[in-house]
């Protein structure tokens, strides 16, 4: 008897570096970036329905039900697979919106993988990643579930295995619009591509950082504070900033000092997503 209810993690990601090589004719940007997952994220529960209705029961302030990426992902998969089943969905949301740690993309990918399992569709990862790309450039890396060097708009993925430190992630209380950052006239758009594999050390720059820190003093402040203890970086287009530590104890120690005035969390870096580890355990 197949399970009719499933609860899955929806992990955060970090961009360990982000270079912008140029703007394409379609308005998107050519990127080179490196993704790594965190053992930290939202939790989504799916319950099978046999009437074809897709219902997200958790409300997102300012996001209409049908505009939510979770609902869009579920409907797209239902449509493309001609599946007559539906689903009730609840999410325990802890990842910030506009934080650059992939909350919406991760939720969409978890939904594609979760419903593929729950609806017993038997789609392979390539097919799910292809569908994921139509929902957002970061969705495929979450579908594939392995740390990756990404090119194109972020969809051409090469698996990598960087070190897996403990990270302290600070969450400034601002939501950064990706579109706003990528349309800023002062954004660097001519970084030469990295052609050496594996990516040489010392390429950990994020080209979005100068624009984000100019527009958002809260992010600049978080980078300055964390930078007193470790190399502080911006993930994606922000707002979250992060730094690596060799042990949980060291990350916790700095967290205790900084989270008196800032919001943040400590999490382990992981080259295999906790979503994929959970799905593997269900097989």
Secondary structure, DSSP 8 states (H G I E B T S, - for coil): ---SEEEEEEEEEEEEEEEEEEE-TTS-EEEEEEEEEEEEEEEEEEEEESS--EEE-S-BTTB-GGGSHHHHHHHHHHHHHT---EEEEEEE--S-TTSSS-HHHHHHHHHHHHHHHHTT----HHHHHHHHHTT-TTHHHHHHTB-EEEEETTTEEEE------EEEEE--S----HHHHHT-TTS--------SSS--TT---BTTHHHHHHH-HHHHHHHHHHTTTS--EE-TTSS-EEEEESSHHHHHHHHHHHTTTS-EEEEEEESB-HHHHHHHHH-
